[in-house]
């Protein structure tokens, strides 16, 4: 089987090269036979890589420890559930997984793109094949998952316990799907540049794909946050770790694109900017891969330092030079069709939203690289920690949140004063009202005050939009209000789905603000001892240490501690937290011990209990108790975000027209449309 | 004023405030990241280099780890091979903290020559790789 896998990798390599050559040449010379061949090459590439993946999985499930990869990441006692995720637990396997997913997207791009965008497909096949070939060559020449050991060990080393969490089965694939699928919009951008078909056609082709990868990336980030929260035990979900940043960077850039693309559709402006964003987002995804795999920056996620990183560094450099050179050559074709007219217009607010998102992305990038840069330039390493990230990004984020509310309310081109008054009266009142409530309630922290008040403002704008739309339908078609809301969502998915995403962003910001009120205490308790902690809502929690139990389970020795929780004296439940020592098949310890966190979550706050250890093997236990306000809303906000994204993405209905009637639509913005009733 | 000029001003304002935030953020919250040798050098060159927030990356000296679980106090020495510093930390060490692991100690060097840590990060260079058996 491993021979088959190795051979299919070589086959994939050759097919990929062929697809790249035929794609570019076929596209440039307009040769139908080569174009067809490139299309088929993506199918063959996918097939060959699937064979390689299946071979590796078979080796993993058969415990074929003669394979270096299988011996390094699995063991006989690894639960079956995690056996299949061993495919991407290590560097080499994850490269194979990456290439395979990319080839799957390459096939989907060929199959799902509508006929009117055919002209781009050969180039898209060329770009996707080329990128996949790069990944395959890294495997073949530097990190082959099918490498054999001289002697097969009796058992493998096993999987890191921190990866043995249900998150492992969902988080990496989702994040990979997001990360990898950015290649498709990038391929379309390159295709548009090469074919010189740079009208609004390419935008429609590209927009949905960008939305797809944006959505997968969002899901991946959210599951990653959840995983960090429940597994790592430090009590938070975001630490500005370089690898978190690496995933956030393309997300920010794609978010910017999804907004600015509307300006290009409606007004024919910002063409250069939009293309630049897509190319930038893709380069950032490769850059992130370079960061994680080169060991340049220390991070919880990093793989062992390896030469693979330099493959990525070189590839990044080449790809950046090639794509920006092409971009520069085509710049004359990207002239704008209109100019910005007024500061008080939808275009202007989108333009500033874009600047802020890119500013945010830049500050995150800068912060991630700062330790290296400072060492190069000044010879001393200076850290850029979470405190610095928060210092810079919270204000930017708050202004961005404000624009989330302002943007949709302002008319295209130029907003009039009555228009502004009509649009802003209710939302601004809501925001100010919320601010007053919070001040009266005694909140004095600037960040959360602003986050929640601006959140209320944005929330009110969305409600107002839905209410007006539903009322208009109610008057025009006599639909009941509830039905009219559903109709709005189905008829104009893009706009109203977008509003739902905005609601999700508000929820997330408010939830993030909640973390400002996190409280924590550490205590060493004998069985029966208690410690109290006051929650930010004024409740008094009492945690009582009940006892310790120790037992063996599956592939680990568990030390479990049980805590009784009382709120204001009333018992509300028990929490359990564990220390786990993973063992191999012979019962010898492997890896360092890991922690299982005890979490009790409700709408207001999470109780988060971590067992630190036992005092000299007695039942006296060291605990950390944390109260994390509003964490539930992060996950709920994430859920709403995904629903909103899916509504926008769902095929049919409500996609914007192409070039047709662009200027007319721009003038007949929705505010005008709603007012113009008999 | 022409709309174009206003836009340029708006853009400059945004770019400027991003830049300003980053510069002052670094000034106020960024910390030195030093090895024990570099720290010793700084201290000898500038005797007032105490009680400053900094991070020190080094290796735990095997056999120096003293855990007092009852008071949650952790004492150990760190070294980069040439200079060594004692560290005191109150709190829960990370799971990955063991004897001889690579650590990043965040805290302040006090006049007593001890680094009073506010945070200890165990850098497991092989997080995703199996630990080689001794």
Interface residues (C-beta under 8 A of the other chain):
Chain A: X72 X73 X89 X90 X91 X156 X157 X158 X160 X162 X163 X233 X234 X298 X300 X301 X302 X303 X304 X305 X339 X340 X341 X342 X343 X348 X351 X352 X355 X356 X359 X360 X362 X363 X366 X367 X370 X371 X380 X381 X382 X383 X384 X385 X387 X388 X389 X391 X392 X395 X396 X522 X524 X590 X591 X592 X593 X594 X595 X610 X612 X613 X614 X615 X616 X620 X622 X624
Chain B: X3 X4 X6 X7 X10 X11 X14 X15 X17 X18 X21 X22 X24 X25 X26 X28 X29 X30 X31 X32 X33 X34 X38 X55 X69 X70 X71 X72 X91 X92 X94 X95 X96 X97 X98 X123 X124 X125 X126 X127 X128 X129 X130 X131 X133
